[in-house]
């Protein structure tokens, strides 16, 4: 083997190494990695944890169940009902904590005005039944499951409502009774929230409030019972920190 034949393998090897180094350097110079990348990334998981505050408004619908044991020798009053409607507007503040399993637990308090004012004659001799409401508030726990930015939830807790009930004949002071007081109660409901951005969250919510039946007596010592059930349907907007 002559000298040129012995140098040929070394020249070929040197050329291959040079070509490989040139290709790698060109790829890096163009900002491309030498190997293809197969990893893909979706939208980051929305984090529901945090403090929030906001406001909501909507409709209020009530049913008052009233029993009047009128001692007139005929007991011709008995059980009557009153259906009412009005508006609800309130401000709320709360805190959510999102667990790794996507369950979201939280607490919320609200304060607002419940605008119902209804009265009607309930029997033939002008006995009336009235429901009027004012200040309203709740303190509730919440439990939901997050589907990204969508959060359906259930809620339950305590409520208070400024309620005025009246019954009997307004023309007969001894048999007419008006009672206005802050009534305690229970609140349960469900709703759904959607986070349009990192901070703005919209909601729709239904809430049932039961202020419990209570019994009073007029000046004639006639027994009256009132039981007010309230249904709230509303929309709201919150700012989350």
C-alpha angles and dihedrals in degrees: 000000000000124000096262092054091051092052095049099081091048091051093049092050091049091051093051092051091048092049092050093050091048093052093049092047092049092052092050091046090056091052093248121129114239090240127048118257117227101177117113129188129209130204112303115258111262111242113220094187114116151070119293141176134188149128139261138191138184147115131324125205123186140185120200118199110200131185121188118186095202112191100208097124092264104058087211099158108067122141123001136165136215125200116203139175137192143130139294128206124171146156121230140193127189150149130232130196119198116207123210088254090063093251112135123206125185151149129233138185128191140183128192150119126288110202111202122137117164134150133171141167108257104186138024099267095059100264107158138206120207138186123185125166136192134160116029135185144163140192111201145167120228134205123186144155119231122226096185106284093355118087122182113187148171124222139193138170146105130323140187128199131185100231133180116195124181132183140169133041114324089207092060110061094190091057100035119088132187120184123182120180145131104272122203120220149151127268128201130168151126138239148157134237133198125197109220090181139356090281110022118078125177124202145190117200143178119201131183117202122193114190093187128242117281134186130220137167131224127221090277088057090245114153122239128184127198127189118179122193118185130195120197126195114181150149127224148176128220136191112219122203 
